[in-house]
Amino acid sequence: MKPDQEPLWGLVPPTLAKMAAWSACLIFIGVVANYVFGIVAMMRIIALPVAVALLLTALLYPLTRQLRASGLRAIYATWATMLVAFAVLGGTGWIIGARANEEFPGLVKQVRQTAKTVEGWLYTGPLHLQPYQLSKWVDDIADMVTAQQRQITTTVLAGTVVLVEVLASIVLLLFVTFFLLKDGEGIWAWFLKAFGSVAPRVDRAGRTAWVTLSHYVQGTVAVAAVHGVLMGIVLAIMGVPLWAALAVLIFLASFIPIVGIFFAGAVATLVTLGARGPIYALIFLGILLVEQQLENHVLQPLIVGRALHFHPLAIIIVLAVGGILAGIAGAVVAVPIAAILYRSVPELFRDSPLELPRGPDAAPPAHPDEPARTGDDSPVSPAPTSGKAARPGQA
């Protein structure tokens, strides 16, 4: 190279070179993440049950830990936790089923009366519909269903396949949850062996991620419980049949952002419309919308955000970004993933504090016979008083 020729890389300003390097790294990370997401999507029948099992383990593990601390063996504590969970689910289902069996006949009667009232309003109200118009609408709906019969049959067959996948996923979910509750510490210790000298950093990051996930699950369950209880009270005050079942449906739907509450709210509103009429349905819909806004902008940021040490604005932005990028599934997992990364990634790069050597206490013991104390307040034996010096290894 001639002396008057400048190196090629010298033609690029340092700032632009740094930006190019960062851009290349981000592109590489994006490509890898895209392939990872594609693999996870292909293995969804395994990935989804494992993810749900992690959430259930984070919710149930405090009970297992308390049982093991009380003296139970790991296997017995795990079975006890699983039985308690099944008892809660079974008891709730039995109560809902019993009430539904009592209230369903009355609901059918009320729906028929409401249907007659609405039909009369359509004839005599401001719309002034004629009976033949309603009959034409019913015939059009029947023709549409007949025309789409093949597509409906295909959808039913696809739904059967999905049902089989769901049952297999539930079985896998139960097995994974059981073994995570029983052998979680051992599985984590086995996993750390693959990281060699960086295992302490991975251990710190993993434990931080687990604590963050536990706080998220507990906060989300608390918010969903508040939402279900409040809506259940409103439905009970209005005298809507099946209010207990609707409250449980709203509780479960609260775990699915946006779409879940719309589905549960629509079902509850239709039941209210059929049982109590349009006025009560509109009142319930207004209360549901107000309570949903309070949950999204007050309860969710305050309870979940405080548990995760996330600012409410950060939670709202993360939910929006997750929903835009991956739809409903993205909105469901956006907050826990962001919180886990925010809390655990710094632990991978943080150096553990060095242990300083313990020095002698400055203050002498109050009495010659009183044992001296080290800096951690643990008693140690006094130094030998005989003239012979203690040999190494001799007490």
C-alpha positions in Angstrom: 0.0 0.0 0.0 1.4 3.4 -0.9 2.1 5.9 1.9 -0.4 8.5 0.4 -3.2 5.9 0.3 -5.6 6.0 3.3 -6.9 2.6 4.6 -10.4 1.8 3.4 -11.8 1.6 6.9 -10.4 5.0 7.6 -12.9 6.5 5.1 -15.8 5.6 7.4 -16.5 7.9 10.3 -16.1 6.1 13.7 -19.7 6.9 14.7 -21.0 5.4 11.4 -18.8 2.3 11.8 -20.1 1.7 15.3 -23.7 2.1 14.1 -23.0 -0.4 11.3 -21.5 -2.9 13.7 -24.5 -2.6 16.1 -26.9 -2.9 13.1 -25.2 -6.1 12.0 -25.4 -7.5 15.5 -29.1 -6.6 15.7 -29.8 -8.2 12.2 -28.0 -11.4 13.3 -30.0 -11.5 16.6 -33.2 -10.9 14.6 -32.5 -13.7 12.2 -31.7 -16.2 15.1 -34.9 -15.1 17.0 -37.0 -15.6 13.8 -35.7 -19.2 13.4 -36.2 -19.8 17.2 -39.8 -18.6 17.0 -40.4 -20.7 13.9 -39.2 -23.8 15.7 -41.3 -23.0 18.7 -44.4 -22.5 16.5 -43.7 -25.9 14.9 -43.4 -27.6 18.3 -46.4 -25.8 19.8 -48.0 -29.0 21.0 -44.9 -29.4 23.3 -43.9 -25.8 23.8 -47.3 -24.5 24.9 -47.9 -27.2 27.6 -44.4 -26.7 29.0 -45.0 -22.9 29.1 -48.3 -23.4 30.9 -46.7 -25.9 33.3 -44.1 -23.3 34.2 -46.9 -20.9 35.1 -48.8 -23.5 37.1 -45.6 -24.5 38.9 -44.8 -20.9 39.8 -48.4 -20.6 41.2 -48.3 -24.0 43.1 -44.7 -24.2 44.3 -45.2 -22.0 47.4 -47.6 -24.7 48.8 -45.2 -27.5 47.9 -42.3 -25.6 49.6 -44.4 -25.1 52.8 -45.3 -28.8 52.9 -41.7 -29.9 52.4 -40.5 -27.4 55.1 -43.1 -29.0 57.5 -41.3 -32.4 57.1 -43.1 -34.1 54.2 -41.0 -35.9 51.6 -40.8 -34.3 48.2 -43.1 -36.9 46.6 -45.8 -36.6 49.2 -45.6 -32.8 49.2 -46.0 -32.8 45.4 -49.0 -35.2 45.5 -50.6 -33.2 48.2 -50.2 -30.0 46.1 -51.7 -31.7 43.0 -54.6 -33.1 45.0 -55.3 -29.6 46.5 -55.3 -28.1 43.0 -57.6 -30.8 41.7 -59.9 -30.4 44.7 -60.2 -26.7 44.1 -60.9 -27.1 40.5 -63.3 -30.0 41.1 -65.2 -28.2 43.9 -65.6 -25.1 41.8 -66.8 -27.2 38.8 -69.3 -29.1 41.0 -70.7 -25.9 42.6 -71.1 -24.3 39.1 -72.7 -27.5 37.7 -75.2 -27.7 40.6 -76.3 -24.1 40.3 -76.5 -24.4 36.5 -78.7 -27.5 36.9 -81.0 -25.5 39.1 -81.1 -22.2 37.2 -81.0 -23.4 33.6 -84.8 -24.2 33.2 -85.6 -20.8 34.6 -83.1 -19.2 32.2 -84.7 -20.9 29.2 -88.1 -19.7 30.3 -86.8 -16.1 30.7 -85.1 -16.2 27.3 -88.3 -17.2 25.6 -90.2 -14.4 27.3 -87.4 -11.9 26.3 -87.4 -13.2 22.8 -91.2 -12.6 22.5 -90.8 -9.1 24.0 -88.0 -8.2 21.5 -90.0 -9.6 18.6 -93.0 -7.5 19.6 -90.7 -4.4 19.9 -89.4 -5.1 16.4 -93.0 -5.1 15.1 -94.4 -2.1 17.1 -91.2 -0.2 17.7 -89.5 2.5 15.6 -88.3 -0.1 13.1 -91.9 -1.3 12.2 -90.7 -4.6 10.8 -93.2 -7.0 9.2 -93.5 -10.7 10.1 -92.4 -11.7 6.6 -89.2 -9.8 6.9 -88.1 -11.8 10.0 -89.1 -15.0 8.2 -87.0 -13.9 5.2 -84.0 -13.3 7.6 -84.4 -16.7 9.1 -84.6 -18.4 5.7 -81.5 -16.5 4.5 -79.6 -17.7 7.6 -80.7 -21.3 6.9 -79.6 -21.1 3.2 -76.2 -19.7 4.2 -75.7 -22.6 6.7 -76.7 -25.1 4.0 -74.4 -23.5 1.4 -71.5 -23.6 3.9 -72.3 -27.2 5.0 -69.1 -28.6 3.5 -66.9 -25.9 5.1 -68.7 -26.4 8.4 -68.0 -30.2 8.2 -64.4 -29.6 7.5 -64.2 -27.2 10.4 -65.7 -29.8 12.7 -63.2 -32.4 11.6 -60.4 -29.9 12.1 -61.9 -29.2 15.5 -61.8 -32.9 16.3 -58.0 -33.0 15.6 -57.6 -29.9 17.7 -59.5 -31.6 20.5 -57.1 -34.6 20.4 -54.1 -32.3 20.5 -55.6 -30.4 23.5 -56.1 -33.7 25.4 -52.6 -34.7 24.7 -51.3 -31.3 25.7 -53.2 -31.5 29.0 -51.6 -34.9 29.8 -48.2 -33.5 29.0 -48.9 -30.4 31.1 -49.8 -32.5 34.1 -46.7 -34.6 33.9 -44.4 -31.6 33.4 -46.0 -29.7 36.3 -45.7 -32.8 38.6 -42.0 -33.3 37.9 -41.2 -29.6 38.1 -42.8 -29.5 41.6 -41.1 -32.6 42.7 -37.6 -32.4 41.1 -37.3 -28.7 40.1 -34.1 -28.1 42.0 -32.5 -31.3 40.7 -33.5 -30.5 37.1 -32.0 -27.0 37.4 -28.8 -28.4 38.9 -28.5 -30.9 36.0 -29.2 -28.1 33.5 -26.4 -25.9 35.0 -23.8 -28.6 34.4 -23.8 -27.7 30.7 -22.5 -24.2 31.3 -19.2 -25.0 33.0 -17.4 -22.0 34.5 -20.3 -19.6 33.8 -22.8 -21.8 35.7 -22.9 -19.3 38.7 -23.9 -16.5 36.4 -26.6 -18.6 34.7 -27.8 -19.8 38.1 -28.2 -16.2 39.3 -30.0 -15.3 36.1 -32.3 -18.3 36.2 -33.3 -17.8 39.9 -34.0 -14.2 39.2 -36.2 -15.1 36.2 -38.0 -17.7 38.4 -38.8 -15.1 41.1 -40.0 -12.6 38.5 -42.2 -15.2 36.9 -43.7 -16.2 40.3 -44.5 -12.6 41.0 -46.1 -12.1 37.6 -48.3 -15.2 38.0 -49.4 -14.2 41.5 -50.2 -10.7 40.4 -52.1 -11.8 37.4 -54.2 -14.3 39.4 -55.0 -11.5 41.9 -56.2 -9.1 39.1 -58.3 -11.9 37.5 -59.8 -12.8 40.8 -60.8 -9.2 41.5 -62.3 -8.9 38.0 -64.3 -12.1 38.3 -65.6 -11.4 41.9 -66.7 -7.9 41.0 -68.6 -9.0 37.8 -70.1 -12.0 39.7 -71.4 -9.6 42.4 -72.9 -7.3 39.7 -74.6 -10.3 38.0 -75.9 -11.6 41.3 -77.4 -8.2 42.3 -79.1 -8.0 38.9 -80.6 -11.5 39.5 -79.0 -13.0 36.4 -79.1 -16.8 36.3 -75.8 -18.7 36.1 -74.0 -15.8 37.6 -71.4 -18.1 39.3 -70.5 -19.8 36.1 -70.3 -16.4 34.3 -68.0 -15.1 37.1 -65.7 -18.1 36.6 -65.7 -17.6 32.8 -64.7 -13.9 33.3 -62.0 -15.0 35.7 -60.5 -17.4 33.2 -60.9 -15.0 30.3 -59.0 -12.3 32.2 -55.7 -14.3 31.5 -56.1 -13.6 27.8 -55.7 -9.9 27.2 -58.3 -8.0 25.1 -60.0 -10.9 23.3 -60.7 -13.0 26.4 -62.7 -10.3 28.2 -64.6 -9.5 25.0 -65.6 -13.1 24.6 -66.6 -13.5 28.3 -68.3 -10.1 28.3 -70.3 -10.9 25.2 -71.5 -14.2 26.7 -72.4 -12.6 30.0 -74.2 -9.7 28.2 -76.2 -12.1 26.0 -77.3 -14.1 29.1 -78.3 -10.9 30.9 -80.2 -9.8 27.8 -82.1 -13.1 27.6 -82.8 -13.2 31.3 -83.4 -9.6 32.3 -84.0 -7.7 29.2 -82.1 -5.0 27.2 -82.0 -2.4 30.0 -80.2 -4.7 32.4 -77.9 -5.8 29.5 -76.9 -2.2 28.7 -76.3 -1.5 32.4 -74.1 -4.6 32.8 -72.2 -3.8 29.6 -71.5 -0.2 30.8 -70.3 -1.5 34.2 -68.1 -4.1 32.4 -66.5 -1.5 30.2 -65.7 0.8 33.1 -64.3 -2.0 35.2 -62.2 -3.3 32.3 -60.7 0.2 31.8 -59.9 0.3 35.6 -58.3 -3.1 35.4 -56.2 -2.2 32.4 -55.0 1.2 33.6 -55.1 0.8 37.4 -55.1 -2.8 38.7 -52.9 -4.4 36.1 -50.2 -1.7 36.2 -50.3 -1.3 40.0 -50.5 -4.9 41.1 -48.5 -6.7 38.4 -46.2 -3.7 37.8 -45.4 -3.4 41.5 -44.7 -7.2 41.7 -42.4 -7.0 38.7 -40.9 -3.6 39.5 -42.2 -2.4 36.1 -43.6 1.1 35.5 -47.3 1.1 34.5 -46.4 2.8 31.2 -43.9 0.0 30.5 -46.5 -2.6 30.9 -49.0 -0.9 28.6 -46.3 -0.4 25.9 -45.1 -4.0 26.2 -48.7 -5.3 25.9 -49.3 -3.2 22.8 -46.0 -4.3 21.2 -46.6 -8.0 22.0 -50.2 -7.8 20.5 -49.0 -6.1 17.3 -46.1 -8.5 16.8 -47.8 -11.8 17.7 -51.5 -11.2 18.3 -53.2 -12.7 21.3 -50.4 -15.1 22.1 -47.9 -12.2 22.0 -50.0 -10.1 24.3 -50.3 -13.0 26.8 -46.6 -13.6 27.1 -45.2 -10.1 26.4 -45.2 -8.9 29.9 -43.6 -11.9 31.6 -41.0 -12.3 28.8 -40.1 -8.6 29.1 -39.9 -8.7 32.9 -37.8 -11.9 32.9 -35.3 -10.4 30.4 -35.2 -7.1 32.2 -34.5 -8.7 35.6 -32.3 -11.7 34.6 -30.1 -10.5 31.7 -28.1 -8.1 34.0 -27.3 -11.1 36.3 -25.5 -12.8 33.4 -22.9 -9.9 33.3 -22.8 -9.0 37.0 -19.7 -10.2 38.8 -20.3 -11.7 42.2 -18.8 -9.7 45.1 -15.5 -10.9 46.3 -15.4 -12.4 49.8 -13.1 -10.3 52.0 -11.0 -12.2 54.6 -12.3 -12.0 58.2 -10.2 -9.8 60.5 -9.9 -10.1 64.3 -12.4 -8.1 66.4 -11.1 -4.9 67.7 -12.9 -5.1 71.0 -11.7 -7.8 73.5 -14.1 -10.2 75.1 -15.9 -8.9 78.2 -14.7 -11.8 80.4 -11.6 -14.0 80.0 -13.8 -17.2 80.0 -16.3 -15.8 77.5 -15.7 -17.1 74.0 -14.8 -14.5 71.4 -17.1 -13.8 68.5 -16.3 -13.3 64.9 -17.9 -10.8 62.6 -20.9 -13.1 61.8 -21.8 -13.5 65.5 -20.9 -17.2 65.6 -19.0 -18.4 68.8 -15.5 -19.8 68.3 -13.2 -21.5 70.7 -10.8 -19.3 72.6 -7.2 -19.3 71.6 -5.0 -21.9 73.5 -3.5 -20.4 76.7 -0.7 -22.9 77.1 2.9 -22.0 76.3 3.0 -24.5 73.5 2.1 -23.3 70.1 -0.6 -25.1 68.3 0.6 -27.2 65.4 -1.2 -27.0 62.1 -4.3 -29.1 62.1 -4.4 -29.3 65.9 -7.4 -27.8 67.7 
